[in-house]
C-alpha cells in the first residue's frame, strides 16, 4: 500500500525520489525500499510519520490506505493526563 500511495503522491507533486528524500530528511535508500515493497520496520516508523507530514498525507492513509471521512471536525487541542491510576484524554474540536 505504501509503495502505491508514495508513487501516486510523487507523481501528483511532480517530485523525484531524491528531492523527496532531501525535503523530508529521509534516506533515499529507505524511500527506495518502500517504493519497491519493503514494509516499514518498527525502527523506521518515525521516518514514515515524517514522510506523512512532508507529503501532507495522513499517517494511517500512508501506512494502511485508510482514508478519513471529512466530517468537518478540526482538532484544535489534544492532551492526555494521569490522575492516580486513571488516564484521560482531553480534546477540543471545532465542528463545522
Order of alpha helices (4+ residues) and beta strands (2+ residues): alpha-alpha-alpha-alpha-alpha-beta-beta
